[in-house]
C-alpha cells in the first residue's frame, strides 16, 4: 500500500492578512506550507526544497512572478 504524502506548497507574497488565511486553509487540508516574502527568497527556497505547488502574487518585491 502506497503511503499518502503531504503536498508541499510554496506561498510567495508580502500581504500578511492574505497569507494567514491561505496558510490556515492549506494546512487544514493536509498541506505543508513554506512561506516566502519575495521572489528572490522563493528562488533560494526552491533550490533546497522540492515543492508540489507555488502560489504567488503577480507583482512581488524584487522580482515579479513571471521572472520567478
C-alpha positions in Angstrom: 0.0 0.0 0.0 1.4 3.4 -1.0 1.7 5.9 1.8 0.0 9.2 1.2 2.5 12.1 1.0 1.6 15.6 2.2 1.9 18.1 -0.6 4.4 20.9 -0.1 3.1 24.4 -1.1 5.4 27.4 -1.5 3.4 30.6 -0.8 5.1 33.7 -2.1 3.7 37.1 -1.1 4.1 40.0 1.2 0.4 40.6 2.2 0.2 39.2 5.7 -3.6 39.0 6.0 -3.9 37.0 2.8 -1.0 34.8 3.8 -2.6 33.9 7.1 -5.9 32.9 5.5 -4.2 30.8 2.8 -1.9 29.1 5.3 -4.8 28.2 7.5 -6.8 26.8 4.6 -3.9 24.9 3.0 -2.8 23.3 6.3 -6.3 22.4 7.2 -6.5 20.2 4.1 -3.2 18.5 4.9 -0.5 20.5 3.1 2.8 21.7 4.4 3.2 25.4 3.7 6.5 27.1 3.1 6.4 30.9 3.1 8.5 33.3 1.1 8.3 37.1 1.3 9.5 37.9 -2.2 10.8 36.3 -5.5 14.5 36.1 -4.5 13.7 34.4 -1.2 11.4 32.0 -3.2 14.2 31.1 -5.6 16.5 30.4 -2.6 14.0 28.0 -1.1 13.3 26.3 -4.4 17.0 25.4 -4.6 16.8 23.4 -1.4 13.2 22.2 -1.1 11.1 20.2 -3.6 7.6 21.8 -3.9 4.4 20.5 -5.4 2.7 23.8 -5.9 3.6 27.5 -5.9 1.1 30.2 -5.1 2.2 33.7 -5.7 1.1 37.2 -6.3 1.6 38.7 -9.8 3.7 41.6 -8.6 6.3 40.9 -5.9 9.1 42.9 -4.3 12.5 42.2 -6.0 11.1 40.1 -8.8 7.7 39.5 -10.4 6.1 36.1 -10.6 6.9 35.7 -14.3 10.6 36.1 -13.7 10.3 33.7 -10.7 
